[in-house]
Amino acid sequence: MDPLPYLRGYPDALQTQARALRDSGRLGDYLARRYPDPHAIRNDRQLYDYVQSLKERHLRQSAPLHKALYDGRLQVIGHALGTHTAISRVQGGRLKASREIRIASVFRDAPAAFLEMIVVHELAHLKEREHNRAFYKLCTHMAPDYHQWEFDLRLYLMHRDQAVAQPE
């Protein structure tokens, strides 16, 4: 059996189902049926506004966010779908932190639910640094379908890799 890098850690039964969908050529149809709606967030300004609206809805008390942008240098292969950083600088006698979220630019063309899942994930890191129980609880608070979206996003990445490897 060939390894499915995006599905490592998932039960064998799910991996077998995903492999069968991929090998039969039905994975793209499955994803298109489940996630027919693309998002309209095309540039960094729209992404920043989108991230801010989710932050205001769910994390009003968290630290302010200074930037949100698409980043063409993030490599999905390295499993970095997005990043969050806090850059600290000394200004006068005070330490000032600037927080930013970067989303891999391949998600400009992804379904809306997948962009929301990535943004929710990165926003959750503003409160919880580690991937622990509290982190995932916060993610599901912001997006109740978070775990399904994460799994389907992995299928989407698998399908995308297959399409790149076998151009029509």
Residue pairs with C-beta under 8 A, 6 or more apart in sequence:
1 19
2 19
4 15
4 18
4 19
4 158
6 154
6 155
6 157
6 158
7 14
7 15
7 18
7 154
7 158
10 151
14 151
18 27
18 155
18 158
21 27
21 30
21 155
22 158
22 159
22 162
27 155
27 158
27 159
27 162
28 159
28 163
30 155
31 111
31 152
31 155
31 156
31 159
34 152
35 111
35 112
35 113
35 114
35 152
35 156
36 111
37 111
37 112
37 113
38 109
38 110
38 111
38 112
39 110
39 111
39 112
39 115
40 46
41 47
41 50
41 108
41 115
42 108
43 70
44 68
44 69
44 70
47 68
47 69
47 70
47 103
48 67
48 68
48 69
50 68
50 115
50 119
51 65
51 68
51 101
51 119
51 122
51 123
52 65
52 68
54 116
54 119
54 120
54 123
54 142
55 62
55 65
55 123
55 126
57 142
58 123
58 141
58 142
59 123
59 126
59 127
59 142
62 123
62 126
62 127
63 86
63 97
63 99
63 126
64 99
65 99
65 100
65 101
65 126
66 98
66 99
66 100
67 98
67 99
67 100
67 101
68 100
68 101
68 102
68 103
68 119
69 100
69 101
69 102
69 103
70 102
70 103
70 104
70 105
70 107
70 108
71 83
71 102
71 103
71 104
71 105
72 105
74 80
74 81
74 82
74 83
74 102
74 103
74 104
74 105
75 104
76 104
76 106
76 157
80 104
81 103
81 104
81 107
81 118
81 121
81 153
82 101
82 102
82 103
82 104
82 107
82 118
82 119
82 121
82 122
83 101
83 102
83 122
84 99
84 100
84 101
84 102
84 122
84 125
84 126
85 99
85 100
85 102
86 97
86 98
86 99
87 97
87 98
87 99
87 100
88 95
88 96
88 97
88 98
89 95
89 96
89 97
89 98
90 96
99 126
101 119
101 122
101 123
103 115
103 118
103 119
103 122
104 118
106 160
107 114
107 115
107 118
110 153
110 156
111 156
113 145
113 149
113 152
114 149
114 152
114 153
114 156
116 143
116 149
117 143
117 146
117 149
117 150
117 153
118 153
120 139
120 142
120 143
120 146
121 139
121 146
121 150
123 142
124 135
124 138
124 139
124 142
125 135
127 138
128 134
128 135
128 138
136 146
136 147
139 146
140 146
140 147
143 149
